[in-house]
Amino acid sequence: MSNPAAQPPFKVIVVGGGLADSLLANGLARHNVEFGVYERQAKKSKREGYQIRLGEATFIGMRSCLDQDLMDSIFKHFGRSASSQAPILYDKHFRKVFEPGRYPNYTQSSPISRVILQDTLHEPLDRMGKIHYQKTFVNCKIRQKPGRDVVEVIFDDGTTDICDILIAADGNNSRISSLLGLNNIEELTSLSSPIATLHNGKTLYFQIYLPGDMTARLQNSNTENERELASCMLGVGFFVNRMAATCSFEALSQAGKWDAVDQLFEDWSPKHRDIIGFFRGQEMYSGAPRVSSRPSMNWRKSVASPSDKRLGNPHIWLIGDPMHSMFPSRGMGGN
């Protein structure tokens, strides 16, 4: 019989350094659970963020995971439309179609810059030395230890770590979710609901982030950078097979990508085209949108296999995009 006192402490490994996973990691630290976070990006890597909106469900999670000082630090960055305004839907001629914030059953939410929120959640984890950067997950194995099973996590540089619970937070193209056998996320092939402006399979989403107290920040000489002041984001969606270009969108130059966007939206309203023109020349991130379906309550049992212990294994959990794929163009976050 194994001696419980001789066993290593219960440990959680989180793969991914995004929002939901960073929030969870802070909660683990607050409740004295041993953990480690592995992030594939370099520390302070250049990344352009977008505005997201957080609702009451997120605040419940924050109150469970964060100390009040960190909560206050986050709340001061909420935009000036906090909880009172929701995205408004327009048609291609810039005529208002739907204003969900006017309906009493619409869930209130508060806007915040994704980059600011992520940096704030990372700060205490960095101080504790709990985030390991430039670590790309490649595989995991279920190992038997005296009295229990554990998960061995393998990274691209050949290093490994052992945990009792592996939390997959590696995005909507999650390799861990695939190894686990969930497979509830697929690339989006059609559009059937309005997201900001939607017409003929094309979408445009635009947001501006303004801190609640803009005047005080402009007068503060200690403001770290322009992200503390204001930011904006543009998201456009379209199916690449409708492009006139002869090569793939990813193969186009930066100017070529903007030319393609201009051509696709050339028959939209002047206001829409002014918005696109405002961003022209900026770095563009492109990716395939994905959607998720609700898994059955017994999905783990249905995919379990004696030949591959990873499939449906209860020691591997999913959080955020690997389970519930989100879109920047929906103003989502903190799932």
C-alpha positions as CSV (number, residue, x, y, z in Angstrom):
1,M,0.0,0.0,0.0
2,S,1.4,3.4,-0.9
3,N,2.0,6.0,1.7
4,P,-0.1,9.1,1.0
5,A,2.3,11.3,2.9
6,A,5.1,10.3,0.6
7,Q,3.2,11.2,-2.6
8,P,3.9,14.5,-4.4
9,P,1.2,17.2,-3.9
10,F,-1.8,17.3,-6.2
11,K,-0.8,19.4,-9.3
12,V,-2.6,21.0,-12.2
13,I,-0.9,22.0,-15.5
14,V,-2.6,24.6,-17.7
15,V,-1.6,24.6,-21.4
16,G,-2.3,28.1,-22.7
17,G,-1.9,31.6,-21.3
18,G,-5.1,33.3,-22.5
19,L,-7.9,34.8,-20.4
20,A,-9.9,32.0,-19.0
21,D,-6.8,29.9,-18.2
22,S,-4.9,32.9,-16.6
23,L,-8.0,33.6,-14.5
24,L,-8.1,29.9,-13.4
25,A,-4.4,29.9,-12.6
26,N,-4.8,32.9,-10.3
27,G,-7.6,31.0,-8.6
28,L,-5.4,28.0,-8.1
29,A,-2.7,30.2,-6.6
30,R,-5.2,31.8,-4.3
31,H,-6.4,28.5,-3.0
32,N,-2.9,27.0,-2.6
33,V,-3.1,24.4,-5.4
34,E,0.2,23.5,-7.0
35,F,0.1,24.4,-10.7
36,G,2.1,25.5,-13.7
37,V,1.1,27.4,-16.9
38,Y,2.7,26.7,-20.2
39,E,2.4,29.3,-23.0
40,R,3.6,28.9,-26.5
41,Q,4.2,32.6,-27.1
42,A,7.3,34.5,-25.9
43,K,6.9,36.7,-22.9
44,K,5.8,40.2,-23.9
45,S,5.5,39.1,-27.5
46,K,3.9,41.6,-29.8
47,R,0.3,41.0,-30.2
48,E,-2.6,43.2,-31.1
49,G,-5.7,42.8,-29.0
50,Y,-9.3,43.4,-29.5
51,Q,-12.1,44.6,-27.2
52,I,-14.2,42.0,-25.5
53,R,-17.2,42.4,-23.3
54,L,-17.5,40.7,-19.9
55,G,-20.8,39.8,-18.2
56,E,-21.9,38.7,-14.8
57,A,-20.9,35.1,-15.3
58,T,-17.3,36.3,-15.7
59,F,-17.5,38.5,-12.6
60,I,-18.6,35.5,-10.6
61,G,-15.5,33.7,-11.8
62,M,-13.3,36.7,-11.0
63,R,-14.6,37.0,-7.5
64,S,-13.8,33.3,-6.9
65,C,-10.3,33.5,-8.3
66,L,-8.9,37.0,-7.7
67,D,-8.0,39.1,-4.7
68,Q,-9.8,42.4,-4.4
69,D,-6.7,44.5,-5.3
70,L,-6.4,42.7,-8.6
71,M,-10.2,43.0,-9.2
72,D,-9.9,46.8,-8.7
73,S,-7.0,46.9,-11.1
74,I,-9.1,45.3,-13.8
75,F,-12.2,47.3,-13.2
76,K,-10.4,50.6,-13.7
77,H,-9.7,49.6,-17.3
78,F,-13.4,49.0,-18.2
79,G,-14.4,51.3,-21.1
80,R,-16.7,54.3,-20.7
81,S,-19.7,52.4,-22.1
82,A,-19.4,50.0,-19.1
83,S,-22.6,47.9,-18.7
84,S,-24.9,50.4,-20.5
85,Q,-24.2,49.8,-24.2
86,A,-24.2,46.7,-26.4
87,P,-23.0,46.3,-30.0
88,I,-25.5,47.7,-32.4
89,L,-26.3,45.8,-35.6
90,Y,-26.4,47.6,-39.0
91,D,-27.1,46.5,-42.5
92,K,-24.7,47.1,-45.5
93,H,-26.2,50.5,-46.1
94,F,-25.4,51.5,-42.4
95,R,-29.1,51.5,-41.4
96,K,-29.7,50.4,-37.9
97,V,-31.3,46.9,-37.7
98,F,-31.2,45.9,-34.1
99,E,-30.1,47.4,-30.8
100,P,-30.1,44.5,-28.3
101,G,-29.2,46.8,-25.3
102,R,-32.7,48.2,-25.4
103,Y,-34.3,44.9,-24.5
104,P,-34.7,44.1,-20.8
105,N,-33.7,40.5,-21.2
106,Y,-30.3,41.3,-22.9
107,T,-27.4,40.4,-20.6
108,Q,-25.5,43.5,-19.6
109,S,-21.8,43.5,-20.2
110,S,-18.7,45.8,-19.8
111,P,-16.0,46.4,-22.5
112,I,-12.3,46.0,-21.9
113,S,-9.2,45.7,-24.0
114,R,-8.2,42.0,-24.2
115,V,-4.4,42.8,-24.1
116,I,-4.8,44.9,-20.9
117,L,-6.9,42.2,-19.2
118,Q,-4.4,39.5,-20.1
119,D,-1.4,41.5,-19.0
120,T,-3.1,42.2,-15.7
121,L,-3.9,38.6,-15.1
122,H,-0.4,37.6,-16.0
123,E,1.4,39.9,-13.6
124,P,0.9,37.9,-10.4
125,L,1.6,34.6,-12.2
126,D,4.9,36.1,-13.6
127,R,5.9,37.2,-10.1
128,M,5.4,33.7,-8.8
129,G,7.4,32.2,-11.7
130,K,4.4,30.0,-12.7
131,I,4.2,30.8,-16.4
132,H,6.7,29.0,-18.7
133,Y,6.9,30.8,-22.0
134,Q,7.8,29.4,-25.5
135,K,6.5,26.0,-24.6
136,T,4.4,24.4,-27.3
137,F,2.4,21.3,-26.4
138,V,3.0,18.4,-28.7
139,N,1.6,15.3,-26.8
140,C,0.5,13.8,-23.5
141,K,0.5,10.3,-22.0
142,I,-1.3,8.7,-19.2
143,R,1.2,7.2,-16.7
144,Q,0.5,4.8,-13.8
145,K,1.9,5.8,-10.4
146,P,1.4,3.9,-7.1
147,G,-2.3,4.4,-6.2
148,R,-3.2,6.8,-9.1
149,D,-2.9,7.8,-12.7
150,V,-1.0,10.9,-13.8
151,V,-0.6,12.8,-17.0
152,E,2.8,13.3,-18.6
153,V,2.8,16.5,-20.7
154,I,5.4,16.7,-23.5
155,F,6.5,20.0,-25.2
156,D,8.3,20.8,-28.4
157,D,11.7,21.4,-26.8
158,G,11.7,17.9,-25.4
159,T,10.9,18.9,-21.8
160,T,8.1,17.2,-19.9
161,D,6.1,17.8,-16.7
162,I,3.8,15.6,-14.6
163,C,0.4,16.5,-13.3
164,D,-2.8,15.1,-11.8
165,I,-5.1,17.3,-14.0
166,L,-4.2,18.7,-17.4
167,I,-6.3,21.8,-18.3
168,A,-6.5,22.3,-22.1
169,A,-6.7,26.0,-22.9
170,D,-4.9,25.9,-26.3
171,G,-7.4,27.6,-28.5
172,N,-10.2,26.5,-30.9
173,N,-7.7,24.4,-32.9
174,S,-6.8,22.5,-29.7
175,R,-4.5,19.6,-30.1
176,I,-5.4,18.4,-26.6
177,S,-9.1,18.3,-27.4
178,S,-8.3,16.2,-30.5
179,L,-6.2,13.8,-28.4
180,L,-9.0,13.6,-25.8
181,G,-11.5,12.6,-28.5
182,L,-14.0,15.4,-28.0
183,N,-13.9,16.7,-31.6
184,N,-16.8,19.1,-31.2
185,I,-15.3,22.0,-33.1
186,E,-15.3,22.5,-36.8
187,E,-14.5,25.2,-39.3
188,L,-17.4,27.5,-40.1
189,T,-18.7,26.9,-43.6
190,S,-21.9,29.1,-43.6
191,L,-23.3,32.1,-41.8
192,S,-26.9,32.1,-40.6
193,S,-27.1,34.8,-37.9
194,P,-26.3,38.5,-37.8
195,I,-23.0,39.5,-36.3
196,A,-22.7,43.3,-36.4
197,T,-23.1,43.9,-40.2
198,L,-23.8,40.7,-42.2
199,H,-24.6,40.6,-45.9
200,N,-24.1,37.9,-48.5
201,G,-21.8,35.8,-46.4
202,K,-19.6,38.8,-45.4
203,T,-19.3,40.4,-41.9
204,L,-17.8,43.6,-40.6
205,Y,-17.3,44.3,-36.9
206,F,-15.9,47.5,-35.5
207,Q,-15.3,48.6,-31.9
208,I,-13.6,51.4,-30.1
209,Y,-12.2,51.1,-26.6
210,L,-12.1,54.2,-24.4
211,P,-11.2,54.0,-20.7
212,G,-13.8,55.3,-18.4
213,D,-11.8,58.4,-17.2
214,M,-10.1,59.6,-20.4
215,T,-9.3,63.0,-19.1
216,A,-7.4,61.8,-16.0
217,R,-5.4,59.4,-18.2
218,L,-4.4,62.1,-20.7
219,Q,-3.1,64.2,-17.8
220,N,-1.2,61.3,-16.2
221,S,2.4,61.4,-17.4
222,N,3.1,57.9,-16.0
223,T,0.7,56.2,-18.5
224,E,2.7,53.2,-19.8
225,N,1.7,53.4,-23.4
226,E,-1.1,54.2,-25.8
227,R,-3.0,51.1,-25.0
228,E,-3.7,52.7,-21.6
229,L,-5.5,55.5,-23.5
230,A,-7.6,54.1,-26.3
231,S,-7.7,51.4,-29.0
232,C,-10.0,50.1,-31.7
233,M,-10.5,46.9,-33.7
234,L,-11.8,45.9,-37.0
235,G,-12.9,42.4,-37.8
236,V,-14.0,41.3,-41.3
237,G,-15.2,37.9,-42.3
238,F,-15.6,36.3,-45.7
239,F,-15.2,33.1,-47.5
240,V,-11.8,33.0,-49.4
241,N,-13.3,31.1,-52.3
242,R,-15.2,34.2,-53.2
243,M,-12.0,36.2,-53.7
244,A,-10.9,37.4,-57.1
245,A,-7.2,36.7,-56.2
246,T,-5.5,33.7,-57.9
247,C,-3.5,32.8,-54.8
248,S,-4.5,32.0,-51.2
249,F,-5.2,34.9,-48.9
250,E,-2.4,33.9,-46.6
251,A,0.1,34.1,-49.5
252,L,-0.9,37.8,-50.3
253,S,1.3,40.7,-49.2
254,Q,0.0,43.0,-46.6
255,A,-1.1,45.5,-49.2
256,G,-2.6,42.7,-51.3
257,K,-4.7,41.5,-48.3
258,W,-6.1,45.0,-47.9
259,D,-6.8,45.3,-51.7
260,A,-8.8,42.0,-51.4
261,V,-10.8,43.3,-48.5
262,D,-11.5,46.6,-50.3
263,Q,-12.8,44.7,-53.4
264,L,-15.0,42.4,-51.3
265,F,-16.7,45.3,-49.5
266,E,-16.8,47.8,-52.4
267,D,-20.6,47.8,-52.6
268,W,-21.1,48.5,-48.9
269,S,-21.9,52.0,-47.5
270,P,-19.4,54.8,-47.5
271,K,-19.2,54.6,-43.7
272,H,-18.3,51.0,-43.8
273,R,-15.6,51.7,-46.4
274,D,-14.3,54.7,-44.3
275,I,-13.9,52.3,-41.4
276,I,-11.9,49.8,-43.5
277,G,-9.8,52.7,-44.9
278,F,-9.0,53.9,-41.4
279,F,-7.3,50.5,-40.7
280,R,-5.6,50.1,-44.1
281,G,-1.9,49.4,-43.8
282,Q,-2.2,47.9,-40.3
283,E,-1.0,44.4,-39.6
284,M,-3.7,41.9,-40.3
285,Y,-4.3,38.6,-38.5
286,S,-6.2,36.0,-40.5
287,G,-7.6,32.7,-39.4
288,A,-10.4,30.2,-40.1
289,P,-13.4,30.8,-37.8
290,R,-14.6,27.7,-36.0
291,V,-17.8,26.8,-34.2
292,S,-18.5,24.3,-31.4
293,S,-21.4,22.0,-30.6
294,R,-22.6,21.0,-27.2
295,P,-21.1,17.6,-26.3
296,S,-23.3,14.9,-24.8
297,M,-23.2,14.4,-21.0
298,N,-21.5,11.0,-21.5
299,W,-19.1,12.0,-24.3
300,R,-16.1,10.8,-22.3
301,K,-17.5,7.3,-21.9
302,S,-18.5,7.1,-25.6
303,V,-15.0,7.9,-26.8
304,A,-13.0,5.9,-24.2
305,S,-10.8,3.2,-25.6
306,P,-8.5,0.6,-23.8
307,S,-6.0,1.1,-26.7
308,D,-5.5,4.8,-26.0
309,K,-6.0,5.9,-22.4
310,R,-6.0,9.6,-23.4
311,L,-9.4,9.3,-25.1
312,G,-12.1,10.6,-22.7
313,N,-9.6,10.5,-19.8
314,P,-11.0,12.3,-16.6
315,H,-7.5,13.6,-15.8
316,I,-7.7,15.9,-18.9
317,W,-10.1,18.9,-18.7
318,L,-11.0,21.6,-21.3
319,I,-11.5,25.3,-20.7
320,G,-12.3,28.2,-23.0
321,D,-12.0,27.8,-26.8
322,P,-11.1,24.1,-26.8
323,M,-14.6,23.4,-25.5
324,H,-16.6,26.5,-26.5
325,S,-15.2,28.2,-29.5
326,M,-15.4,32.0,-29.4
327,F,-15.2,34.9,-32.0
328,P,-13.6,38.3,-31.6
329,S,-16.3,39.5,-33.9
330,R,-18.9,38.7,-31.2
331,G,-17.3,40.7,-28.5
332,M,-16.9,37.6,-26.5
333,G,-14.4,36.8,-23.7
334,G,-13.9,35.3,-20.3
335,N,-15.6,32.1,-21.1
